[in-house]
Structure formats: C-alpha cells, structure tokens
C-alpha cells in the first residue's frame, strides 16, 4: 500500500523518519468552521478531517463518512461508519470500491471504557485475531494502543491536568 506523494505539499521536516508532534483543533485560521485540522509545532496545516454527508441517492443504508485530507485538500483516506458499529477505512476519496486499509470493531462501550479492535488489511493467518487493540477512557481523556500484549502508543491528556491541580508548582 504505497501512497502517491507527488502532490504532497507539507515539507515541515527534511528527514521523514523523524516523528513530529501534531496539534488538533477546529479553530485554525483559514479553515472553515467545523473542519478538524492538524498542525505541526510551527502552525503549518498537515492534515484536515472533513465530514461528508450521507449520499441520499445511494441505495445502501446511509453511512457517515470522514475524509482525511493532506495540506492541499487531496483525499488520503476515507473512513465509513456503518450501522452495525464498525468503521472501514479506504485509500483515497469516499468511494468504497477502493482498497480497504483497515477495519475497526467496537467491543466495549460504556461511559468509562471503550475497547476497539483494529484489523489491518492484507494477508492475515487468522481473521478473528485483531492486529491492534485500542483501550480508552472518555472520562479520563486517555487512550492506549496495544499490539498483542505490547504497548505501542498512549495518550493521557488528563494526567497533565491532574498534575497541575494537585501540584501547582509544576505549572509552567
């Protein structure tokens, strides 16, 4: 699954192996209201997420679709939410006839816990075993991503808030 990068306009770093921090906001200058944009530390837009309305002329049940766009508004991926609670991500624009990249199934959804299983497309020995597991807490605004039993990524927004409230000396 090779992405075509000929129209890629973002040139924030020369070495593309160095990870960058992205900051998400719906209030970025030059972006219409309601569009989620991701910027780098310099304020350059790297990605945008655009919500598409369901197609009323389609014979299939309505699906909610979001497009991940690059900085030039070229569609990179389209994510479709289906009525059975699954999400499917396809390469390119909103057409589901494109190459499937991954599928997400929700296992648990409560007020304090969400568990998602991610199935990455490709050759898999067992279709019942997920490639990634996402475990999150909406209340704590935290999320952990596991591959097998190994922690791959984690986001804990509430930890910084709790530290600032419990120890005001740590507020910069």
C-alpha positions in Angstrom: 0.0 0.0 0.0 2.2 2.8 -1.3 0.8 6.3 -1.1 1.4 8.6 -4.0 3.4 11.5 -2.7 3.8 13.6 -5.9 1.3 16.2 -4.7 2.4 16.1 -1.1 2.9 19.8 -0.1 3.8 19.5 3.6 7.6 19.9 4.0 7.9 20.5 7.7 11.0 18.3 8.2 13.6 17.2 5.7 14.1 13.8 7.4 10.8 12.0 7.1 11.9 9.4 9.6 11.7 11.9 12.5 8.3 11.9 14.1 6.5 15.2 14.6 4.0 16.4 17.1 0.6 17.2 15.7 -1.9 19.5 17.3 -5.6 19.1 16.6 -8.0 22.0 16.5 -11.4 23.0 15.0 -10.4 26.7 15.3 -7.5 27.2 13.0 -7.2 30.4 10.9 -8.1 29.8 7.3 -10.0 26.6 7.9 -13.8 26.6 7.7 -15.7 26.2 10.9 -16.2 22.5 12.0 -13.3 21.2 10.0 -10.7 19.5 12.2 -7.2 20.4 11.3 -3.9 19.0 12.5 -0.9 21.4 12.5 2.8 21.0 13.3 4.6 23.0 16.0 5.1 25.9 13.5 1.3 26.1 12.9 1.5 24.6 9.3 -1.5 22.5 8.4 -0.5 18.9 7.9 -3.9 17.2 7.7 -7.6 18.0 7.8 -10.6 15.9 8.6 -13.7 16.7 6.5 -17.1 15.2 7.3 -19.2 14.2 4.3 -23.0 14.0 4.5 -24.6 10.6 3.6 -25.5 10.2 0.0 -29.3 10.4 -0.4 -29.3 8.9 -3.9 -27.5 5.7 -2.7 -29.5 2.5 -2.4 -27.4 1.3 0.5 -28.1 2.4 4.1 -26.7 5.8 5.0 -23.1 5.8 6.2 -21.3 8.6 7.9 -18.0 9.3 6.1 -15.0 11.3 7.0 -12.1 12.2 4.7 -8.5 12.6 5.8 -7.1 15.3 3.5 -3.5 16.4 3.1 -2.5 20.1 3.3 -3.6 20.6 -0.4 -7.1 19.1 0.3 -6.2 15.9 -1.6 -8.0 12.9 -0.1 -5.7 10.4 1.5 -8.2 8.1 3.3 -12.0 7.8 3.7 -13.5 6.3 6.9 -17.0 5.0 6.7 -19.1 4.3 9.8 -21.6 1.6 9.3 -24.9 1.0 11.1 -23.5 -2.2 12.7 -21.0 -0.2 14.7 -17.9 -0.9 12.5 -15.7 1.5 10.7 -13.9 0.8 7.4 -11.1 2.9 6.1 -10.3 3.0 2.3 -7.5 4.5 0.4 -8.4 7.7 -1.4 -11.8 9.5 -1.6 -15.2 8.4 -0.4 -15.6 5.6 -2.8 -15.9 2.2 -1.1 -14.6 0.4 -4.3 -11.1 1.5 -3.4 -8.5 -0.5 -1.5 -9.5 -1.4 2.1 -6.8 -0.3 4.6 -8.3 -1.3 7.9 -11.5 -2.2 9.7 -12.4 -1.3 13.3 -14.9 -3.2 15.5 -16.1 -1.9 18.9 -16.1 -4.5 21.7 -17.0 -2.4 24.7 -18.6 1.0 25.0 -19.5 2.3 28.4 -19.3 5.8 30.0 -15.9 5.0 31.4 -14.4 2.5 29.0 -14.1 1.9 25.2 -12.4 -1.0 23.5 -11.8 -1.2 19.8 -10.2 -4.0 17.7 -8.4 -2.9 14.6 -7.9 -5.4 11.7 -5.3 -4.2 9.2 -5.9 -5.4 5.6 -3.5 -7.7 4.0 -2.6 -11.3 4.4 -3.6 -12.5 7.8 -3.4 -16.0 9.1 -6.4 -15.8 11.4 -9.2 -13.3 10.6 -10.5 -13.5 14.2 -7.4 -12.1 15.8 -7.0 -8.3 15.7 -3.8 -6.5 14.8 -4.2 -3.7 17.3 -6.4 -3.2 20.4 -7.4 0.3 21.4 -8.5 0.8 25.1 -9.6 4.2 26.2 -11.4 6.1 28.8 -13.5 9.0 27.6 -13.9 10.3 31.1 -10.1 10.5 31.6 -9.5 11.5 28.0 -6.9 8.8 27.7 -6.2 6.0 25.2 -3.7 3.1 24.9 -2.9 1.1 21.8 -1.6 -2.5 22.1 -0.2 -4.9 19.6 -0.5 -8.3 21.2 0.5 -7.6 24.9 2.9 -4.8 24.0 2.0 -1.1 24.5 2.5 0.7 21.1 1.2 4.2 21.9 -0.5 6.1 24.7 -2.2 9.5 25.1 -3.1 10.7 28.6 -4.4 14.3 28.4 -5.9 14.1 31.9 -2.5 13.4 33.6 -1.2 16.9 32.9 -4.4 18.4 34.2 -4.3 16.3 37.4 -0.6 17.2 38.0 -1.3 20.9 37.6 -4.3 20.7 40.0 -2.6 18.6 42.7 0.9 20.3 42.5 0.6 23.9 41.3 4.5 24.3 41.4 4.6 22.1 38.3 2.6 24.5 36.2 5.0 26.3 33.8 
